[in-house]
Amino acid sequence: MIIEPNSFNLTDKPWIPIADVGRVSLMQIFTEPTYRTLGGNPVQKIALMKLLLAIAQAACTPKDNEAWEALGADGLVQKCLDYLAKHHDKFYLYGEKPFLQMPEILTASTQSIGAVLPEIATGNTTILNALQIETILNDADKALLIVQLMGFGLGGKKTDNSIVLSTGYSGKSNDKGKASTGKAGASLGFMGFLHNFLQGKSLLETLWLNLFTQEHIQNLPYANGLGVAPWEVMPKGEQCEIAQGLQNSLMGRLLPLSRFCLLNDKGLHYSEGITHLDYKTGMIDPSVAINPATKPAKVLWVDTERRPWRFLTALLSFMEANSGGFECPYVKQGLLRARTVVPKLGLWSGGLRVSSNAGEQFVSGSDDFLESVTFMDSHYLGENWYSNLKLEMAELDLLAKIVYGATMSYFKSQKAEGKNQAAAASNLFWQLSERKFQDLVNACGQGEEQTNVLRKDFAQFVSAAYNAYCPNNTARQLNAWAENLPNLSKYLKNSKHPGVKA
């Protein structure tokens, strides 16, 4: 197959997945106000959101919050359309200057497309479902792949690190001077960072809500400030002047270029790209939450045992005076200003959990994509609302422990091992609770009466989880079931609810 240069331009051709719509072009993104949100898996959504925000920041970075508010979503749209028209020739997927690709990496060995995608089974990996089978990608899929690989390339031997573009650069070599295994992409990290963005009523409003001002950028840990969009000036190597600029700028965190790639008709030439400082030095993507007060600094990772919505109080800890907890720049900077100009705000969180072994990253076992979104009424947002939510979430944590303990005791009283069943019962409680979490978020701003009503629902979830794993069919089971029935009298206070002790 012969790839024609200048045959696929990302501004004109549809390639970006939109929920309930399908594929659209970059120009369509900024001309259609009805698009609600991005489609694709969570990693694709993160990578695309970062690309769109990089375009928005390159097109218009307001001076301060006053200028941001005056700009509005509509003003940002026009700036982005003008920018894309001006830089149309920078967005060709193929040609002399292919989008976010490095023609200089041509001598690197070719990897198949499936080999660089975490969800595809290659080599001797067992195929469990049809989604894991490698397929032939069209140009739209390849464009999405390139954007994804900039920050989410898996660490390991897939990268051809024998190819070094910057003279004297040793970052691709091990202690013996031989090519090393590739490092994890800057947006992925060791286990999979949890990424977070504010979400508006439309995709265009979402971009505006997350747009940084010049004042915001001055307070971020990027010495070079905003920086230059990489499609405008691509680096020549891993440690050239342009690469060093990306290592210390906001643009370099939105599009880290952690992989140097070049598409060909069999797959892509693939090598490790720019190496960025990690979170232990305080350098993170603006969508990642970090607690710099700890030594070393800690971040929030994707956890398949804990759905993203359960991190909401951690992400909003800045609303509590002297909290000293986790802070995500997009959430903190965006929420404090946006709550005065929009009636409702969403908080989207998601990512991919990965495993590592001897430098090789992979998706295995319980690893998976995760995402969730929670909406909050702006007029409730404040310290009182946050305190109520924090209290209720602490109570839910206690309920989960009660379920676990009661289930363990049920099996122990029958001289049986119940650790797995207890963990499953606790997990079921959290699954059931997710159905009512949005209602709980709303109720925390409406008063104690509303949260007390919801407490009866969560108590019922405790009973449902306990009963699902603690049968009472025989006399012996019934005796153990009754003896270990979860006691929720303190949680329900004076409320009566069938099926639980009170």
C-alpha positions as CSV (number, residue, x, y, z in Angstrom):
1,M,0.0,0.0,0.0
2,I,1.4,3.4,-1.0
3,I,0.6,6.2,1.5
4,E,-0.2,9.5,-0.3
5,P,1.3,12.6,1.3
6,N,-1.1,15.3,2.3
7,S,-4.0,12.9,1.9
8,F,-5.5,13.1,5.4
9,N,-5.8,16.4,7.2
10,L,-7.0,16.2,10.8
11,T,-8.8,19.5,10.6
12,D,-11.0,18.4,7.7
13,K,-11.4,14.6,7.9
14,P,-13.5,12.9,10.5
15,W,-11.4,11.0,13.1
16,I,-12.4,12.1,16.6
17,P,-15.1,9.9,18.2
18,I,-18.0,11.9,19.7
19,A,-20.6,10.3,22.0
20,D,-23.9,9.5,20.2
21,V,-22.6,11.0,17.0
22,G,-19.6,9.2,15.5
23,R,-16.4,10.5,14.0
24,V,-15.9,14.2,13.4
25,S,-13.1,16.5,12.3
26,L,-11.3,19.2,14.3
27,M,-13.2,21.9,12.5
28,Q,-16.5,20.2,13.2
29,I,-15.6,20.1,16.9
30,F,-15.4,23.9,17.0
31,T,-18.4,24.6,14.8
32,E,-21.0,22.2,16.3
33,P,-22.2,23.3,19.7
34,T,-24.5,20.3,20.2
35,Y,-21.7,17.8,20.8
36,R,-22.0,16.7,24.4
37,T,-18.7,14.8,25.1
38,L,-15.9,12.8,23.6
39,G,-16.3,9.1,22.8
40,G,-13.8,6.2,22.8
41,N,-12.3,4.5,25.8
42,P,-11.1,6.6,28.8
43,V,-7.4,6.8,27.6
44,Q,-8.6,8.0,24.2
45,K,-10.8,10.6,25.8
46,I,-7.9,11.9,28.0
47,A,-5.5,12.0,25.0
48,L,-8.1,13.8,22.8
49,M,-9.1,16.2,25.6
50,K,-5.4,17.2,26.1
51,L,-5.0,17.7,22.3
52,L,-8.1,19.9,22.1
53,L,-6.9,21.9,25.2
54,A,-3.5,22.3,23.6
55,I,-5.1,23.7,20.5
56,A,-7.3,26.0,22.7
57,Q,-4.3,27.2,24.7
58,A,-2.3,27.8,21.5
59,A,-5.2,29.7,20.0
60,C,-6.0,31.9,23.0
61,T,-4.6,32.0,26.6
62,P,-6.5,34.7,28.5
63,K,-4.5,37.0,30.8
64,D,-6.6,36.3,33.9
65,N,-10.0,35.0,35.1
66,E,-11.7,38.3,34.1
67,A,-10.5,37.9,30.5
68,W,-11.4,34.2,30.6
69,E,-15.0,35.0,31.6
70,A,-15.2,37.8,29.0
71,L,-13.9,35.3,26.3
72,G,-16.6,32.7,27.0
73,A,-17.0,29.5,25.1
74,D,-18.2,31.3,22.0
75,G,-15.1,33.5,21.9
76,L,-12.8,30.6,22.4
77,V,-14.5,28.8,19.5
78,Q,-13.8,31.6,17.1
79,K,-10.1,31.8,18.2
80,C,-9.7,28.1,17.7
81,L,-11.3,28.2,14.2
82,D,-9.0,31.0,13.2
83,Y,-6.0,29.1,14.6
84,L,-6.8,25.9,12.7
85,A,-7.3,27.8,9.5
86,K,-3.9,29.5,9.9
87,H,-2.1,26.2,10.7
88,H,-4.0,23.9,8.4
89,D,-0.8,22.6,6.8
90,K,0.5,21.4,10.2
91,F,-2.2,18.8,10.6
92,Y,-1.5,16.3,7.8
93,L,-1.2,12.7,9.0
94,Y,1.2,11.9,6.2
95,G,3.8,13.9,4.2
96,E,7.1,15.7,4.8
97,K,5.9,16.9,8.2
98,P,3.4,14.3,9.5
99,F,1.3,15.3,12.5
100,L,3.2,14.6,15.8
101,Q,5.5,12.1,14.0
102,M,9.3,12.0,13.5
103,P,10.5,11.2,10.0
104,E,14.0,11.1,11.5
105,I,13.0,7.8,13.3
106,L,12.7,6.0,9.9
107,T,15.5,3.5,10.7
108,A,13.8,2.3,13.9
109,S,12.3,-1.2,13.6
110,T,8.6,-1.5,12.7
111,Q,6.0,-2.5,15.3
112,S,2.5,-3.7,14.5
113,I,-0.3,-1.5,15.5
114,G,-1.6,-4.1,17.9
115,A,1.7,-4.4,19.7
116,V,1.4,-0.8,21.0
117,L,-2.2,-0.9,22.1
118,P,-2.8,-2.0,25.7
119,E,-6.2,-3.6,24.9
120,I,-4.9,-5.8,22.0
121,A,-3.6,-9.3,22.6
122,T,-0.4,-10.0,20.7
123,G,2.3,-12.7,20.9
124,N,1.4,-15.6,23.2
125,T,-1.2,-13.6,25.1
126,T,-4.5,-15.4,25.4
127,I,-7.4,-13.8,23.5
128,L,-10.5,-13.6,25.7
129,N,-12.9,-11.7,23.5
130,A,-13.2,-10.2,20.0
131,L,-12.1,-6.7,21.2
132,Q,-8.6,-8.1,21.9
133,I,-8.1,-9.1,18.3
134,E,-5.8,-6.9,16.2
135,T,-7.6,-5.3,13.2
136,I,-6.5,-3.2,10.3
137,L,-6.8,0.5,11.2
138,N,-8.0,3.2,8.8
139,D,-6.5,6.7,8.7
140,A,-8.9,7.9,11.3
141,D,-7.9,5.2,13.7
142,K,-4.2,5.8,13.0
143,A,-4.6,9.5,13.8
144,L,-6.2,8.7,17.1
145,L,-3.5,6.2,17.8
146,I,-0.7,8.7,17.3
147,V,-2.4,11.2,19.7
148,Q,-2.8,8.4,22.3
149,L,0.8,7.2,22.1
150,M,2.2,10.7,22.8
151,G,1.5,10.2,26.5
152,F,0.2,6.6,27.0
153,G,2.8,4.4,25.4
154,L,3.3,1.3,27.5
155,G,6.8,0.8,29.0
156,G,8.8,-2.2,27.8
157,K,10.7,-3.8,24.9
158,K,8.4,-2.7,22.2
159,T,10.3,0.5,21.6
160,D,13.5,0.3,19.4
161,N,15.8,2.3,21.7
162,S,18.9,1.5,19.6
163,I,17.9,4.6,17.6
164,V,19.1,7.8,19.3
165,L,18.6,11.1,17.5
166,S,20.3,13.5,20.0
167,T,24.1,13.1,19.9
168,G,25.5,12.0,23.3
169,Y,22.0,11.3,24.7
170,S,22.2,8.3,27.1
171,G,18.6,8.1,28.3
172,K,17.9,5.2,26.0
173,S,20.8,3.1,27.3
174,N,21.2,0.9,30.3
175,D,24.3,0.6,32.6
176,K,26.0,-1.6,30.1
177,G,25.6,0.8,27.3
178,K,23.0,-1.3,25.5
179,A,19.5,-0.1,24.4
180,S,17.2,0.0,27.4
181,T,13.5,-0.9,27.7
182,G,11.2,2.0,27.0
183,K,9.9,4.0,29.9
184,A,6.1,4.4,30.6
185,G,4.5,7.3,28.8
186,A,4.4,10.5,30.9
187,S,0.6,10.5,31.1
188,L,0.5,6.8,32.1
189,G,3.1,6.4,34.8
190,F,4.0,3.2,36.7
191,M,0.4,2.0,37.5
192,G,-1.8,4.4,35.5
193,F,-2.5,7.9,36.6
194,L,-6.1,9.0,37.4
195,H,-6.9,12.0,35.1
196,N,-9.5,14.6,35.9
197,F,-11.3,17.3,33.9
198,L,-14.2,19.6,34.6
199,Q,-17.2,18.8,32.3
200,G,-19.7,21.3,31.0
201,K,-23.1,20.9,29.3
202,S,-21.3,20.6,26.0
203,L,-17.8,19.7,24.7
204,L,-17.1,23.4,23.8
205,E,-18.1,24.5,27.3
206,T,-15.9,21.8,28.7
207,L,-12.9,23.1,26.8
208,W,-13.6,26.6,28.0
209,L,-14.0,25.5,31.7
210,N,-10.6,23.8,31.6
211,L,-8.7,26.6,29.8
212,F,-5.8,28.0,31.8
213,T,-5.1,31.7,32.1
214,Q,-1.6,33.2,32.0
215,E,-1.9,33.7,35.7
216,H,-2.7,30.1,36.3
217,I,0.2,28.9,34.2
218,Q,2.6,31.1,36.2
219,N,1.6,29.0,39.3
220,L,2.2,25.7,37.6
221,P,5.5,23.9,37.9
222,Y,6.5,24.5,34.3
223,A,9.5,26.8,34.1
224,N,8.9,27.6,30.4
225,G,5.2,28.5,30.9
226,L,2.8,27.8,28.1
227,G,5.5,26.8,25.6
228,V,5.0,26.1,21.8
229,A,2.6,23.5,20.4
230,P,4.7,20.6,19.1
231,W,3.0,20.5,15.7
232,E,4.2,24.0,15.1
233,V,7.8,23.1,15.8
234,M,8.7,19.4,16.3
235,P,11.9,18.4,18.1
236,K,14.8,17.0,16.2
237,G,15.8,14.6,19.0
238,E,15.3,13.4,22.5
239,Q,17.2,16.2,24.1
240,C,17.4,19.0,21.6
241,E,16.5,22.6,22.6
242,I,12.9,22.1,21.5
243,A,12.6,18.9,23.4
244,Q,14.0,20.6,26.5
245,G,11.4,23.3,26.1
246,L,8.6,20.7,26.0
247,Q,10.0,19.1,29.1
248,N,9.3,22.3,31.1
249,S,6.1,23.7,29.6
250,L,2.4,23.2,29.7
251,M,2.4,22.1,26.1
252,G,4.9,19.4,26.9
253,R,2.6,18.0,29.5
254,L,-0.5,18.1,27.3
255,L,1.4,16.4,24.4
256,P,4.5,14.9,26.0
257,L,5.9,13.2,22.9
258,S,7.0,10.3,25.1
259,R,7.1,8.2,21.9
260,F,8.8,9.0,18.5
261,C,6.6,7.4,15.9
262,L,6.3,7.3,12.1
263,L,3.4,5.5,10.4
264,N,4.2,3.1,7.5
265,D,2.1,0.6,5.5
266,K,3.0,-2.3,7.9
267,G,2.6,-0.5,11.3
268,L,4.8,2.2,12.6
269,H,8.4,2.9,13.4
270,Y,8.5,3.2,17.2
271,S,11.1,4.4,19.7
272,E,11.1,6.1,23.1
273,G,10.8,9.9,22.7
274,I,11.2,12.7,25.2
275,T,11.7,11.7,28.9
276,H,9.8,14.0,31.4
277,L,10.4,14.4,35.1
278,D,8.0,12.4,37.2
279,Y,5.6,13.2,40.0
280,K,8.2,12.6,42.7
281,T,9.8,15.9,41.6
282,G,6.5,17.6,41.5
283,M,6.1,17.5,37.7
284,I,2.7,16.2,36.6
285,D,0.1,16.5,33.9
286,P,-2.4,19.3,34.9
287,S,-5.1,16.6,34.9
288,V,-3.4,14.5,37.6
289,A,-3.9,15.1,41.3
290,I,-0.8,15.3,43.5
291,N,-0.2,15.8,47.2
292,P,3.2,17.7,47.3
293,A,3.1,17.9,51.1
294,T,4.1,14.2,51.4
295,K,7.8,13.1,50.9
296,P,8.0,11.8,48.3
297,A,5.0,13.4,46.6
298,K,2.0,11.1,46.1
299,V,-0.5,11.0,43.3
300,L,-3.9,9.4,42.7
301,W,-3.7,6.2,40.6
302,V,-6.5,4.3,38.8
303,D,-7.7,1.6,41.2
304,T,-10.0,-1.2,39.8
305,E,-11.1,-1.9,43.4
306,R,-12.2,1.7,43.8
307,R,-14.3,3.4,41.2
308,P,-13.2,7.0,40.3
309,W,-16.2,8.6,41.9
310,R,-15.0,7.5,45.3
311,F,-12.0,9.9,44.9
312,L,-14.3,12.9,44.7
313,T,-13.7,14.2,48.3
314,A,-9.9,13.7,47.8
315,L,-10.0,15.8,44.5
316,L,-12.1,18.5,46.2
317,S,-10.1,18.6,49.5
318,F,-8.9,22.2,48.6
319,M,-12.5,23.3,49.6
320,E,-11.6,22.6,53.2
321,A,-9.5,25.1,55.0
322,N,-5.9,24.0,55.6
323,S,-6.6,20.6,54.1
324,G,-3.1,20.0,52.7
325,G,-4.4,17.1,50.5
326,F,-4.4,16.3,46.9
327,E,-4.8,19.0,44.3
328,C,-5.5,18.7,40.6
329,P,-4.8,21.9,38.7
330,Y,-7.7,21.6,36.3
331,V,-10.1,20.8,39.1
332,K,-8.9,23.4,41.6
333,Q,-8.3,26.3,39.3
334,G,-11.3,25.6,37.1
335,L,-13.9,24.9,39.7
336,L,-13.3,27.9,41.9
337,R,-13.9,30.3,39.0
338,A,-16.5,28.3,37.1
339,R,-18.9,27.9,40.0
340,T,-19.8,31.7,39.7
341,V,-20.5,31.6,35.9
342,V,-22.2,28.2,35.2
343,P,-25.1,26.7,37.1
344,K,-23.9,23.1,37.1
345,L,-20.4,21.5,36.9
346,G,-19.3,18.0,36.1
347,L,-16.1,16.3,37.2
348,W,-14.9,13.5,35.0
349,S,-12.2,11.1,36.2
350,G,-10.7,8.1,34.5
351,G,-7.7,6.2,33.1
352,L,-6.2,2.8,32.7
353,R,-4.8,0.6,35.4
354,V,-1.7,-1.3,34.3
355,S,0.7,-3.9,35.7
356,S,4.5,-4.0,35.5
357,N,7.1,-6.8,35.6
358,A,10.8,-6.4,35.0
359,G,10.3,-3.1,33.2
360,E,7.5,-4.5,30.9
361,Q,4.1,-2.9,31.2
362,F,0.9,-4.8,30.3
363,V,-2.8,-5.0,31.0
364,S,-3.6,-8.2,32.9
365,G,-5.8,-9.7,35.5
366,S,-8.0,-7.1,37.1
367,D,-6.4,-4.2,35.1
368,D,-8.9,-2.2,33.2
369,F,-10.2,1.1,31.9
370,L,-12.2,3.1,34.4
371,E,-14.2,6.3,34.3
372,S,-17.0,8.2,36.1
373,V,-18.6,11.6,36.0
374,T,-20.3,13.4,38.8
375,F,-22.3,16.7,38.5
376,M,-22.6,19.4,41.1
377,D,-24.9,22.3,41.4
378,S,-22.7,25.4,41.5
379,H,-24.7,27.3,44.2
380,Y,-24.1,24.4,46.6
381,L,-20.3,24.3,46.1
382,G,-18.5,25.5,49.3
383,E,-17.1,24.4,52.5
384,N,-20.4,23.4,54.1
385,W,-21.4,21.2,51.2
386,Y,-18.0,19.7,51.1
387,S,-18.0,18.9,54.8
388,N,-21.4,17.2,54.4
389,L,-20.2,15.1,51.5
390,K,-17.0,14.2,53.3
391,L,-19.0,13.0,56.3
392,E,-21.4,10.9,54.2
393,M,-18.5,9.3,52.2
394,A,-16.8,8.4,55.5
395,E,-20.0,6.8,56.6
396,L,-20.2,4.8,53.3
397,D,-16.6,3.6,53.9
398,L,-17.7,2.4,57.4
399,L,-20.7,0.6,55.9
400,A,-18.4,-1.2,53.5
401,K,-16.3,-2.4,56.4
402,I,-19.5,-3.5,58.3
403,V,-20.5,-5.6,55.3
404,Y,-17.0,-7.1,55.1
405,G,-16.9,-7.8,58.8
406,A,-20.4,-9.2,59.0
407,T,-19.8,-11.5,56.1
408,M,-16.5,-12.7,57.5
409,S,-18.2,-13.5,60.9
410,Y,-21.0,-15.3,59.1
411,F,-18.5,-17.8,57.6
412,K,-16.3,-17.9,60.6
413,S,-19.2,-19.0,62.8
414,Q,-19.6,-21.9,60.4
415,K,-15.9,-22.7,60.6
416,A,-15.5,-21.8,56.9
417,E,-13.1,-19.5,55.0
418,G,-14.9,-16.3,54.0
419,K,-12.3,-13.8,53.0
420,N,-13.2,-13.9,49.2
421,Q,-16.9,-13.7,49.9
422,A,-16.4,-10.8,52.3
423,A,-14.4,-8.9,49.7
424,A,-17.0,-9.6,47.1
425,A,-19.9,-8.5,49.4
426,S,-18.1,-5.2,50.1
427,N,-17.5,-4.7,46.4
428,L,-21.2,-5.4,45.7
429,F,-22.1,-2.8,48.2
430,W,-20.0,-0.2,46.4
431,Q,-21.5,-1.2,43.1
432,L,-25.0,-0.7,44.4
433,S,-24.1,2.6,46.1
434,E,-22.9,4.1,42.8
435,R,-26.5,4.2,41.7
436,K,-27.3,6.7,44.4
437,F,-24.1,8.6,44.6
438,Q,-25.3,11.4,42.3
439,D,-28.4,11.8,44.5
440,L,-26.1,11.9,47.6
441,V,-24.0,14.7,46.0
442,N,-27.1,16.7,45.5
443,A,-28.6,16.0,48.9
444,C,-25.4,17.2,50.7
445,G,-26.4,20.7,49.6
446,Q,-30.1,20.3,50.5
447,G,-29.9,19.6,54.2
448,E,-29.8,16.7,56.7
449,E,-33.4,15.6,56.0
450,Q,-32.5,14.7,52.4
451,T,-29.3,12.8,53.4
452,N,-31.2,10.9,56.1
453,V,-33.6,9.7,53.4
454,L,-30.7,8.4,51.3
455,R,-29.2,6.7,54.3
456,K,-32.1,4.3,54.3
457,D,-31.2,3.4,50.7
458,F,-27.6,2.8,51.5
459,A,-28.6,0.7,54.5
460,Q,-30.7,-1.4,52.1
461,F,-27.6,-1.9,49.9
462,V,-25.8,-3.2,53.0
463,S,-28.5,-5.8,53.5
464,A,-28.6,-6.7,49.8
465,A,-24.8,-7.3,49.7
466,Y,-24.9,-9.3,53.0
467,N,-27.8,-11.4,51.8
468,A,-26.2,-12.1,48.4
469,Y,-23.2,-13.8,50.0
470,C,-24.7,-15.1,53.3
471,P,-27.5,-17.5,52.5
472,N,-30.0,-18.5,55.1
473,N,-31.5,-21.7,53.6
474,T,-30.6,-24.2,56.3
475,A,-31.1,-24.0,60.0
476,R,-27.3,-23.6,60.5
477,Q,-27.1,-20.9,57.9
478,L,-30.1,-19.1,59.3
479,N,-28.6,-19.1,62.8
480,A,-25.3,-17.7,61.5
481,W,-27.1,-15.2,59.3
482,A,-29.2,-13.8,62.2
483,E,-26.3,-13.7,64.6
484,N,-24.1,-11.6,62.2
485,L,-26.8,-9.4,60.6
486,P,-25.2,-6.0,60.1
487,N,-26.0,-3.6,62.9
488,L,-26.7,-0.1,61.4
489,S,-28.5,1.5,64.3
490,K,-25.8,4.2,64.7
491,Y,-25.9,5.0,61.0
492,L,-29.7,5.2,60.8
493,K,-30.0,6.9,64.1
494,N,-33.7,6.6,64.9
495,S,-34.8,5.5,61.4
496,K,-36.3,2.1,61.1
497,H,-35.7,0.0,58.0
498,P,-36.7,-3.6,57.3
499,G,-33.9,-6.2,57.0
500,V,-31.4,-4.6,59.3
501,K,-30.8,-4.5,63.0
502,A,-31.8,-1.2,64.6
